[in-house]
Amino acid sequence: GPLPPPLPKKQLQRAESLPEPGSSHRCHGDPEPRAGSILYSIPAPLQHGEGAAPRDRPSWAPKRPLTKSQSLGEPLAQSSPQKAPSPSLKELTFGTADGELGQLLENPARVCGVILGCQEASLARLSAHMQEELVGSEERQQLLEAELAGKCWAELSVLDPQPCCQSGDAWYFRVGFTFKHSQLQFAAKIPKPCCSSLGQSSLGTHCSIQRLLGRFTDRLPPELVLPGIPGKLSQGPSRMEPACPAPRPVLTVLLCAEVPQQTLADFVKGSHMLHRTSPGHYERLGCLLLLQLCMGLEHLRGQNVAQGDLCPENLLLVQCPCPSRSQQGQKEPLGLSLPRLLISSFFKVQEKQRPGSSSQEQDWNQGLAACSLPAAAELNVGRLIYQILHVDISLENILGFRSKRLPEIPLLSIYSAGLKRLATLLLHRDPQERVSIEQARGILQVLLWGPRQELFARSPKSVALLRSWLEVKRALLLLRFAESSAGARVSPGLEEWLCCQYFQGVTEHTLYQVTQVLYA
């Protein structure tokens, strides 16, 4: 029979590769494991380089558009053998009948393409499985939304009267809810006065976007402590007060799927010592947090939505579920673990005013008012790099541009030079020379997982060299997953998923462009 058309080398659509649920590969890694992640490694030489396409929404992977339902790793319809007499590469498994397999192997020259195609399909399935572990399935979220519709404080149990987190625009309380005989925890988000945010349920499920499960308006329970509102434990009048307290205010409450532990501002403020004692590990964490932010911003742009105040006080950090199923994970200090970063403040691009401006951000936002929204995002991310690296940067440094001076970033680790380069590109005086959020995401992926500059020490950089590097790294990544699964020491977590996203979607042409910019 006629041979099936060859598989496109590097542009397998994620939607095509999500189907098979049962994948045995688990963890993955860059060279050496550390800090609870089999991916963690700080190679000896310089920084790394890359450009990858995340997964979840079209904005992450412009070359591989997905629908919302396809982006979550939910099983697609079973492939129909009637339509295709010979199996497609994404359908091949170890159990595929030799008769079917033989149809793809009649031409020995195609064997390499078959192997590479199977690797890409396997990475896509692994990525879908890991994402569902991290954020849950869309079907489950829809069930929860339906169950929580019409619920108010009476149906929820307040687990802690004090806020678990306070961002620039809201207070968060841990609440419990019984669903299908299980006690689930959510965050009750109470926006601060004069702060508003778009209903996140319209944004689809994304790992870096806060998910809204429901909303209601109700009188604040007496046990909740809200600054400035008299309550059980708040600074209130003394015993001489009348027994009848003033009625509690009626407030809008948003129920969010993730319970934040702290803001990025809290994390940065509390990590000075970690940065000094373990600069390589801390700056790697910084790269991973910035990568999540860029992926979320790409997603929002695809939804015609922009972030609100993109400041550390409004970026939430959430502990990932079960980063390790062994005792190892519990020994890891909290500061060393990688949290999920969530964007929690949004507004429609047509709106003129960003919601929820904190007083310390007003000057900054006025300075950005003349910029387009994309430019504002790039400048904000550039400023965040300095803040994460504990380097002071003023509004004049960024918006004045009277000189080429930007504060110096100390070279403390192999990531420092790359982060300095990225910050300079994001804050470039000429908007035409500024890199986009998509390019910034690619640069961060390269810094984390390569290719590193030393790859080009023996051979000049070329698309062919990068293609070979990518093919070998994909194979080694899958082997690492298989070996880790057999050892069952560490289960895949957020960093593994982010890495899998990268190698699943990036092409040698993207790598060439990103490394040209990063290693210029």
C-alpha positions as CSV (number, residue, x, y, z in Angstrom):
1,G,0.0,0.0,0.0
2,P,1.1,3.6,-0.3
3,L,3.3,5.0,2.4
4,P,1.9,7.5,4.8
5,P,3.3,11.1,4.5
6,P,6.4,11.7,6.6
7,L,5.8,13.4,10.0
8,P,6.7,17.1,10.2
9,K,9.9,17.1,12.1
10,K,9.3,19.5,15.0
11,Q,5.8,20.8,14.7
12,L,3.6,18.1,16.0
13,Q,0.4,19.7,17.3
14,R,-0.1,19.2,21.0
15,A,-3.7,18.5,20.4
16,E,-2.7,15.5,18.2
17,S,-0.5,14.1,20.9
18,L,-2.7,14.3,24.0
19,P,-4.9,11.2,23.4
20,E,-3.2,8.2,25.0
21,P,-3.9,8.4,28.8
22,G,-1.6,5.6,29.9
23,S,2.0,6.7,29.9
24,S,4.6,4.9,32.0
25,H,7.3,7.6,31.8
26,R,7.4,9.9,34.7
27,C,10.3,12.1,35.8
28,H,12.8,13.9,33.7
29,G,15.9,15.8,34.1
30,D,18.7,18.0,33.2
31,P,22.0,16.7,34.3
32,E,22.0,16.3,38.1
33,P,19.2,16.0,40.5
34,R,18.9,18.3,43.5
35,A,16.4,20.2,45.7
36,G,13.7,17.6,45.2
37,S,13.7,17.9,41.4
38,I,15.3,15.4,39.1
39,L,15.6,18.3,36.6
40,Y,17.8,20.4,38.9
41,S,21.3,21.0,37.7
42,I,23.8,23.8,37.5
43,P,26.2,22.9,34.7
44,A,29.7,24.0,34.9
45,P,29.9,26.5,32.0
46,L,27.8,29.5,31.0
47,Q,24.1,30.0,30.8
48,H,21.8,28.0,28.6
49,G,19.6,28.9,25.7
50,E,16.4,28.1,24.1
51,G,13.0,29.0,22.9
52,A,10.1,26.8,23.6
53,A,6.4,26.6,23.3
54,P,4.5,26.1,26.5
55,R,1.3,24.2,26.5
56,D,-2.2,25.0,27.6
57,R,-3.3,27.7,25.3
58,P,-2.6,29.1,21.8
59,S,-0.7,32.0,23.3
60,W,1.9,29.7,24.6
61,A,2.4,27.8,21.4
62,P,1.5,30.0,18.4
63,K,2.5,27.3,15.9
64,R,0.3,24.7,17.5
65,P,-3.1,26.2,18.3
66,L,-5.4,24.4,20.7
67,T,-8.9,24.7,21.9
68,K,-9.5,25.2,25.6
69,S,-10.7,21.6,26.1
70,Q,-7.8,20.2,24.2
71,S,-5.3,22.1,26.2
72,L,-5.9,20.3,29.4
73,G,-4.8,16.8,28.5
74,E,-8.3,15.4,28.6
75,P,-8.6,12.3,26.4
76,L,-9.6,13.0,22.9
77,A,-11.8,10.7,20.8
78,Q,-10.3,7.3,20.1
79,S,-8.6,7.3,16.8
80,S,-10.5,5.6,14.0
81,P,-8.5,2.9,12.3
82,Q,-11.1,2.8,9.5
83,K,-10.0,6.2,8.2
84,A,-6.2,5.4,8.2
85,P,-5.2,1.9,7.1
86,S,-1.7,2.4,8.6
87,P,-1.2,3.7,12.1
88,S,-0.1,7.3,12.6
89,L,3.0,7.9,14.7
90,K,1.0,9.3,17.6
91,E,-0.9,6.1,17.9
92,L,2.1,3.8,18.1
93,T,2.7,2.1,21.4
94,F,4.9,-0.8,22.5
95,G,1.9,-3.1,22.0
96,T,1.3,-2.0,18.4
97,A,0.9,-5.2,16.2
98,D,4.0,-6.0,14.2
99,G,1.8,-6.1,11.0
100,E,0.9,-2.5,11.5
101,L,4.4,-1.5,12.5
102,G,5.8,-3.1,9.4
103,Q,3.9,-0.7,7.2
104,L,5.9,2.2,8.7
105,L,9.2,0.3,8.5
106,E,9.1,-0.8,4.8
107,N,11.4,2.1,4.0
108,P,14.5,1.9,6.3
109,A,15.2,5.6,5.7
110,R,12.0,6.4,7.5
111,V,12.8,4.6,10.8
112,C,14.5,7.6,12.3
113,G,11.5,9.8,11.5
114,V,9.2,7.1,13.1
115,I,11.3,7.2,16.3
116,L,11.4,11.0,16.5
117,G,7.7,11.2,15.9
118,C,7.0,8.7,18.6
119,Q,9.2,10.6,21.0
120,E,7.3,13.9,20.4
121,A,3.9,12.1,20.8
122,S,5.1,10.6,24.1
123,L,6.3,13.9,25.4
124,A,3.0,15.4,24.6
125,R,1.1,12.7,26.5
126,L,3.5,13.0,29.5
127,S,3.0,16.8,29.5
128,A,-0.8,16.4,29.4
129,H,-0.7,13.9,32.3
130,M,1.6,16.1,34.4
131,Q,-0.6,19.1,33.8
132,E,-3.7,17.3,35.0
133,E,-1.8,16.3,38.1
134,L,-0.9,20.0,38.7
135,V,-4.1,21.8,38.0
136,G,-6.8,19.1,37.7
137,S,-9.0,18.3,34.8
138,E,-11.3,20.9,33.2
139,E,-14.2,18.5,33.7
140,R,-13.6,18.4,37.4
141,Q,-13.5,22.2,37.5
142,Q,-16.8,22.5,35.7
143,L,-18.4,20.1,38.2
144,L,-17.1,22.2,41.1
145,E,-18.3,25.4,39.5
146,A,-21.8,23.9,39.1
147,E,-21.7,22.6,42.7
148,L,-20.6,26.0,44.1
149,A,-23.2,28.0,42.2
150,G,-25.5,29.8,44.7
151,K,-23.4,28.8,47.7
152,C,-22.4,31.4,50.3
153,W,-20.6,31.5,53.7
154,A,-23.2,29.2,55.3
155,E,-22.2,26.3,53.1
156,L,-18.4,26.9,53.6
157,S,-16.3,26.2,56.6
158,V,-13.8,28.9,57.5
159,L,-10.5,27.0,58.2
160,D,-8.6,30.0,59.5
161,P,-10.0,33.4,60.7
162,Q,-6.8,35.2,59.6
163,P,-5.9,35.8,55.9
164,C,-3.6,33.1,54.6
165,C,-2.3,35.7,52.1
166,Q,-2.7,39.4,51.5
167,S,-1.9,40.7,48.0
168,G,-1.9,44.3,46.8
169,D,-5.6,44.1,45.8
170,A,-7.3,41.4,47.9
171,W,-7.3,39.3,51.1
172,Y,-7.4,35.5,50.9
173,F,-8.9,33.1,53.4
174,R,-8.7,29.3,53.5
175,V,-12.2,27.7,53.4
176,G,-13.4,24.2,53.2
177,F,-16.2,22.6,51.2
178,T,-17.5,19.0,51.1
179,F,-17.7,17.7,47.6
180,K,-18.4,14.0,46.8
181,H,-17.6,13.0,50.4
182,S,-14.2,14.8,50.2
183,Q,-13.2,17.9,52.1
184,L,-11.8,20.3,49.6
185,Q,-9.9,23.5,50.3
186,F,-10.4,26.8,48.3
187,A,-9.4,30.4,48.8
188,A,-12.1,33.0,49.5
189,K,-10.8,36.1,47.8
190,I,-12.2,39.4,49.2
191,P,-11.2,42.3,46.9
192,K,-9.9,45.4,48.7
193,P,-12.0,48.6,48.4
194,C,-11.6,50.3,45.0
195,C,-10.1,47.1,43.6
196,S,-11.9,45.1,41.0
197,S,-10.9,42.2,38.7
198,L,-12.2,40.5,35.7
199,G,-14.2,37.3,36.2
200,Q,-11.5,34.7,35.6
201,S,-13.9,31.9,34.7
202,S,-13.9,33.3,31.1
203,L,-10.1,32.9,30.7
204,G,-9.9,29.1,30.5
205,T,-7.7,26.9,32.7
206,H,-4.0,27.8,32.7
207,C,-1.3,26.9,35.1
208,S,-0.3,30.5,35.6
209,I,-3.8,32.1,35.9
210,Q,-5.9,32.2,39.0
211,R,-9.0,30.1,38.5
212,L,-12.4,31.3,39.6
213,L,-14.8,28.6,40.8
214,G,-17.7,30.9,41.9
215,R,-18.7,34.2,43.4
216,F,-21.3,35.4,45.9
217,T,-22.2,38.5,47.8
218,D,-22.9,38.0,51.5
219,R,-22.4,39.5,55.0
220,L,-18.9,38.9,56.3
221,P,-18.8,36.1,59.0
222,P,-18.0,37.5,62.5
223,E,-15.0,35.2,62.9
224,L,-13.1,36.6,59.9
225,V,-10.5,39.2,60.6
226,L,-10.3,41.9,58.0
227,P,-8.0,44.9,58.6
228,G,-10.2,48.0,59.1
229,I,-13.4,46.1,59.7
230,P,-14.4,45.3,63.3
231,G,-14.4,41.6,64.0
232,K,-13.9,39.1,66.7
233,L,-10.1,39.5,66.9
234,S,-9.6,42.8,65.3
235,Q,-8.7,45.9,67.3
236,G,-12.1,46.7,68.6
237,P,-13.6,48.7,71.4
238,S,-13.1,47.3,74.8
239,R,-15.4,45.5,77.2
240,M,-17.3,48.7,77.9
241,E,-18.9,48.4,74.4
242,P,-22.5,47.5,74.0
243,A,-23.3,43.8,73.5
244,C,-24.8,44.5,70.1
245,P,-21.9,44.9,67.6
246,A,-22.4,46.9,64.4
247,P,-23.6,44.7,61.5
248,R,-20.9,43.2,59.4
249,P,-20.4,44.6,55.9
250,V,-21.8,42.8,52.8
251,L,-18.9,42.0,50.5
252,T,-18.4,40.3,47.2
253,V,-16.4,37.1,47.6
254,L,-14.6,35.1,44.8
255,L,-13.9,31.4,45.3
256,C,-10.6,30.5,43.8
257,A,-9.3,27.0,43.2
258,E,-5.8,27.7,44.5
259,V,-4.9,28.7,48.0
260,P,-2.0,31.2,47.9
261,Q,0.7,30.9,50.5
262,Q,2.4,34.2,49.9
263,T,3.0,36.8,47.2
264,L,6.1,37.1,45.1
265,A,7.0,40.2,47.1
266,D,6.9,38.1,50.3
267,F,9.1,35.5,48.7
268,V,11.7,38.0,47.4
269,K,11.8,39.9,50.7
270,G,12.4,36.6,52.6
271,S,15.0,35.2,50.3
272,H,18.0,37.5,50.7
273,M,19.9,34.9,52.7
274,L,19.1,32.1,50.2
275,H,20.3,34.3,47.4
276,R,23.6,34.9,49.2
277,T,24.2,31.3,50.3
278,S,22.8,29.4,47.2
279,P,22.9,31.9,44.3
280,G,22.7,29.3,41.6
281,H,19.6,27.6,43.1
282,Y,17.9,30.9,43.9
283,E,18.5,32.4,40.5
284,R,17.2,29.2,38.9
285,L,14.1,29.5,40.9
286,G,13.9,33.1,39.7
287,C,14.1,31.9,36.0
288,L,11.3,29.4,36.6
289,L,9.0,31.9,38.3
290,L,9.6,34.4,35.4
291,L,9.0,31.7,32.9
292,Q,5.6,30.9,34.5
293,L,4.8,34.6,34.4
294,C,5.6,34.9,30.7
295,M,3.5,31.9,29.8
296,G,0.6,33.4,31.7
297,L,1.0,36.7,30.0
298,E,1.0,35.0,26.6
299,H,-2.2,33.2,27.5
300,L,-3.9,36.4,28.6
301,R,-3.0,38.1,25.3
302,G,-4.6,35.3,23.4
303,Q,-7.8,36.1,25.4
304,N,-7.7,39.8,24.7
305,V,-7.1,40.4,28.4
306,A,-4.2,42.2,30.1
307,Q,-2.8,41.9,33.6
308,G,-3.6,44.5,36.2
309,D,-0.8,45.8,38.3
310,L,2.0,43.5,37.4
311,C,3.9,44.0,40.6
312,P,5.3,41.4,43.1
313,E,2.5,42.3,45.5
314,N,-0.1,41.0,43.0
315,L,1.6,37.8,41.9
316,L,0.6,34.9,44.0
317,L,2.7,31.8,44.9
318,V,1.0,28.5,45.5
319,Q,2.5,25.3,46.8
320,C,2.3,22.5,44.2
321,P,0.4,19.4,45.1
322,C,2.6,16.5,46.1
323,P,5.9,17.5,44.4
324,S,7.4,14.3,45.7
325,R,5.8,11.1,46.9
326,S,8.8,10.0,48.8
327,Q,10.1,11.2,52.1
328,Q,12.7,13.2,50.3
329,G,10.2,15.9,49.4
330,Q,9.3,16.6,53.0
331,K,13.0,17.3,53.9
332,E,13.3,20.1,51.4
333,P,13.2,23.5,53.0
334,L,10.2,25.6,51.9
335,G,12.5,28.3,50.3
336,L,14.0,25.7,47.9
337,S,10.8,24.3,46.5
338,L,9.3,25.7,43.3
339,P,5.8,27.2,43.7
340,R,3.3,27.9,41.0
341,L,3.1,31.6,40.2
342,L,-0.4,32.9,39.5
343,I,-1.5,36.2,37.9
344,S,-4.5,37.3,39.8
345,S,-5.5,40.7,38.4
346,F,-6.9,41.2,34.9
347,F,-8.8,43.7,32.9
348,K,-10.1,43.9,29.3
349,V,-7.7,45.5,26.9
350,Q,-10.3,48.1,25.9
351,E,-10.4,49.4,29.5
352,K,-8.3,52.6,30.1
353,Q,-7.5,52.1,33.8
354,R,-5.8,49.2,35.4
355,P,-7.7,48.1,38.5
356,G,-6.4,47.8,42.0
357,S,-3.5,50.2,41.8
358,S,-1.6,50.3,45.1
359,S,-0.2,53.6,46.2
360,Q,3.4,52.6,45.6
361,E,2.5,51.6,42.0
362,Q,0.7,54.8,41.0
363,D,3.7,56.7,39.8
364,W,4.8,53.6,37.9
365,N,1.5,53.2,36.2
366,Q,1.3,56.8,35.3
367,G,4.7,56.5,33.7
368,L,3.5,53.5,31.7
369,A,0.3,55.2,30.6
370,A,1.9,56.4,27.4
371,C,3.1,52.9,26.6
372,S,1.0,50.4,24.7
373,L,-0.2,47.5,26.9
374,P,2.3,45.0,25.4
375,A,5.1,47.5,26.0
376,A,3.9,47.9,29.6
377,A,4.1,44.1,30.1
378,E,7.6,43.9,28.7
379,L,8.8,46.8,30.9
380,N,7.2,45.3,34.0
381,V,8.8,42.0,33.4
382,G,12.2,43.7,32.9
383,R,11.7,45.5,36.2
384,L,10.7,42.2,38.0
385,I,14.0,40.7,37.0
386,Y,15.8,43.3,39.0
387,Q,13.5,43.0,41.9
388,I,13.8,39.2,42.0
389,L,17.6,39.6,42.0
390,H,17.4,42.1,44.9
391,V,18.8,44.9,42.8
392,D,17.1,48.3,43.3
393,I,15.8,49.9,40.2
394,S,13.9,53.2,40.0
395,L,11.3,54.6,37.6
396,E,13.9,57.0,36.2
397,N,16.2,54.1,35.4
398,I,13.5,52.5,33.2
399,L,11.4,55.4,31.8
400,G,13.9,58.2,31.9
401,F,16.4,56.7,29.5
402,R,18.6,59.8,29.7
403,S,21.6,57.5,29.6
404,K,22.2,53.9,28.9
405,R,22.7,53.3,32.6
406,L,20.8,50.4,34.1
407,P,21.8,49.1,37.5
408,E,24.5,46.5,37.5
409,I,23.4,42.9,38.1
410,P,26.1,41.0,40.1
411,L,27.3,37.8,38.3
412,L,26.6,35.4,41.2
413,S,25.7,32.3,39.2
414,I,25.5,30.8,35.7
415,Y,22.1,32.4,35.3
416,S,23.1,36.0,36.2
417,A,24.5,37.0,32.8
418,G,21.5,35.6,30.9
419,L,19.1,37.4,33.3
420,K,21.0,40.6,32.9
421,R,20.9,40.2,29.1
422,L,17.2,39.6,29.2
423,A,16.5,42.5,31.5
424,T,18.5,44.8,29.1
425,L,16.5,43.6,26.1
426,L,13.1,44.0,27.9
427,L,14.0,47.6,29.0
428,H,15.7,48.7,25.8
429,R,15.2,52.4,25.1
430,D,14.1,51.7,21.5
431,P,10.8,49.8,21.5
432,Q,11.7,48.2,18.2
433,E,14.7,46.6,19.8
434,R,12.8,45.3,22.8
435,V,12.1,41.6,23.0
436,S,8.5,40.5,23.3
437,I,7.0,38.4,26.1
438,E,7.1,35.4,23.8
439,Q,10.8,35.9,23.1
440,A,11.5,36.4,26.8
441,R,9.8,33.1,27.5
442,G,12.1,31.4,24.9
443,I,15.2,33.0,26.4
444,L,14.3,31.8,29.9
445,Q,13.8,28.3,28.6
446,V,17.2,28.4,27.0
447,L,18.8,29.6,30.3
448,L,17.2,26.7,32.1
449,W,17.6,23.8,29.7
450,G,20.0,24.7,26.9
451,P,21.4,24.7,24.4
452,R,24.3,26.4,26.2
453,Q,27.0,28.4,24.6
454,E,29.6,25.8,25.0
455,L,27.7,23.6,22.5
456,F,29.1,25.9,19.8
457,A,32.7,25.7,20.9
458,R,33.5,22.8,18.6
459,S,31.2,23.4,15.7
460,P,29.7,26.7,14.4
461,K,26.1,27.2,15.3
462,S,23.7,25.9,12.6
463,V,20.2,24.7,12.3
464,A,21.5,21.2,11.6
465,L,23.5,21.2,14.8
466,L,20.6,22.5,16.8
467,R,18.3,19.8,15.3
468,S,20.7,17.1,16.3
469,W,21.0,18.5,19.8
470,L,17.2,18.7,20.2
471,E,16.7,15.1,19.0
472,V,19.4,13.7,21.4
473,K,18.0,15.8,24.3
474,R,14.4,14.6,23.7
475,A,15.6,11.0,23.7
476,L,17.6,11.5,26.9
477,L,14.7,13.2,28.5
478,L,12.4,10.3,27.8
479,L,15.0,7.9,29.2
480,R,15.2,9.9,32.3
481,F,11.4,9.8,32.8
482,A,11.5,6.0,32.3
483,E,14.3,5.5,34.7
484,S,12.8,7.7,37.3
485,S,9.5,6.0,37.0
486,A,11.1,2.6,37.5
487,G,12.9,3.9,40.6
488,A,9.7,5.6,41.8
489,R,11.8,8.0,43.9
490,V,10.5,11.4,42.7
491,S,7.2,12.0,40.9
492,P,7.1,14.6,38.2
493,G,6.4,18.1,39.4
494,L,6.1,21.6,38.1
495,E,9.6,22.0,36.9
496,E,9.5,18.6,35.1
497,W,6.3,19.7,33.4
498,L,7.8,23.1,32.3
499,C,10.8,21.3,30.9
500,C,8.6,18.7,29.1
501,Q,6.7,21.7,27.6
502,Y,9.9,23.1,26.2
503,F,11.2,19.9,24.5
504,Q,7.8,18.9,23.3
505,G,7.2,22.1,21.3
506,V,10.5,23.9,20.5
507,T,12.0,23.7,17.0
508,E,15.6,24.0,15.8
509,H,14.6,27.2,14.0
510,T,13.3,28.8,17.2
511,L,16.5,27.7,19.0
512,Y,18.6,29.4,16.4
513,Q,16.7,32.7,16.7
514,V,16.7,32.6,20.5
515,T,20.4,31.8,20.9
516,Q,21.2,34.5,18.3
517,V,19.6,37.0,20.6
518,L,20.8,35.6,23.9
519,Y,24.4,34.9,23.0
520,A,24.9,38.0,20.8
